[in-house]
Amino acid sequence: MLYGNDGLDELGILGGINEVIATTEMSGRINAAPLGIIRDGESLYVRLFLGTHTYENVLTNGWFVANISHDAWLFAETAIEDLEAEYFTRREELPVLKEAEAWGLFKCETFATDIIIAKVELVKGEVLRRDFRACNRGANLVIEAAVAATRYLALRTDSYFEELMKMQRIIDRCGGPREREAMDRLMDRIDRFTHVR
Ligand SMILES: Cc1cc2nc3c(=O)[nH]c(=O)nc-3n(C[C@H](O)[C@H](O)[C@H](O)COP(=O)(O)O)c2cc1C
């Protein structure tokens, strides 16, 4: 077990924005959603936007678990859908994604506004398995597409939709089956949302 901010490097949380999947909990229900942890030297921040479960849960409980994973499919899925209970396990009683390569419990000091910018601190964490693979442009773009999809659904700006169409072409060419499926699922949801507009 790693304790305190000394464990950040070991968990792979380095300078810049670290995209993780945050698990939080409310009334026994586990929520998972992508979240960026911004690291600037030894300072760590998160920016949480109003209107999400993650915002509510972090504001109420003052913590989240960062799941470290490079599974782009999980980022796309958790960005716009809830995950079934079978995707989660418990480590030290905390909600953790079964597929996480490492996890870290972060405590945050928050106050309610439209957007929370919270200073966060690593309490403890654990490396579960070390996994490596070649870079895949399709996988990287699925994560980018998940960001564009959440913005498109929130703001309905056409430029995000155009970006998504471009990204889909590259994902089809460079991604594997899992990346292509993740992108198809994102686009299906966007279609469904657009039709109920
Ligand atoms: C890669 C990625 C990074 C994201 N980072 C953040 C973030 O730092 N803060 C935030 O509020 N939302 C972020 N989002 C958007 C949320 O994940 C999205 O609004 C999600 O639907 C919230 O789900 P929830 O209601 O289950 O919490 C990010 C999305 C993606 C795909």
The ligand as a MOL file (V3000), in Angstrom:
LIG
                    3D

  0  0  0     0  0            999 V3000
M  V30 BEGIN CTAB
M  V30 COUNTS 31 33 0 0 0
M  V30 BEGIN ATOM
M  V30 1 C -11.5120 12.0540 -20.5010 0
M  V30 2 C -12.5760 12.8130 -19.7690 0
M  V30 3 C -12.2120 13.6750 -18.7490 0
M  V30 4 C -13.1990 14.3840 -18.0280 0
M  V30 5 N -12.8200 15.2190 -17.0230 0
M  V30 6 C -13.7520 15.8620 -16.2900 0
M  V30 7 C -13.3450 16.7100 -15.2040 0
M  V30 8 O -12.1650 16.8850 -14.9150 0
M  V30 9 N -14.3460 17.3130 -14.4920 0
M  V30 10 C -15.6680 17.1320 -14.7680 0
M  V30 11 O -16.5160 17.6970 -14.0650 0
M  V30 12 N -16.0740 16.3510 -15.8150 0
M  V30 13 C -15.1350 15.7090 -16.5670 0
M  V30 14 N -15.5370 14.9180 -17.6190 0
M  V30 15 C -16.9760 14.7870 -17.9420 0
M  V30 16 C -17.6940 13.8240 -17.0020 0
M  V30 17 O -17.0340 12.5870 -16.9210 0
M  V30 18 C -19.1250 13.6130 -17.5280 0
M  V30 19 O -19.8370 14.8280 -17.3510 0
M  V30 20 C -19.8790 12.4750 -16.8810 0
M  V30 21 O -21.0990 12.2770 -17.5730 0
M  V30 22 C -20.2070 12.6750 -15.4120 0
M  V30 23 O -20.8680 11.5100 -14.9620 0
M  V30 24 P -21.5690 11.3730 -13.5390 0
M  V30 25 O -22.8620 12.1610 -13.5910 0
M  V30 26 O -21.8180 9.9020 -13.4020 0
M  V30 27 O -20.6210 11.9150 -12.5200 0
M  V30 28 C -14.5700 14.2190 -18.3550 0
M  V30 29 C -14.9330 13.3410 -19.3880 0
M  V30 30 C -13.9480 12.6580 -20.0940 0
M  V30 31 C -14.3610 11.7060 -21.1810 0
M  V30 END ATOM
M  V30 BEGIN BOND
M  V30 1 1 1 2
M  V30 2 1 2 3
M  V30 3 2 2 30
M  V30 4 2 3 4
M  V30 5 1 4 5
M  V30 6 1 4 28
M  V30 7 2 5 6
M  V30 8 1 6 7
M  V30 9 1 6 13
M  V30 10 2 7 8
M  V30 11 1 7 9
M  V30 12 1 9 10
M  V30 13 2 10 11
M  V30 14 1 10 12
M  V30 15 2 12 13
M  V30 16 1 13 14
M  V30 17 1 14 15
M  V30 18 1 14 28
M  V30 19 1 15 16
M  V30 20 1 16 17
M  V30 21 1 16 18
M  V30 22 1 18 19
M  V30 23 1 18 20
M  V30 24 1 20 21
M  V30 25 1 20 22
M  V30 26 1 22 23
M  V30 27 1 23 24
M  V30 28 2 24 25
M  V30 29 1 24 26
M  V30 30 1 24 27
M  V30 31 2 28 29
M  V30 32 1 29 30
M  V30 33 1 30 31
M  V30 END BOND
M  V30 END CTAB
M  END
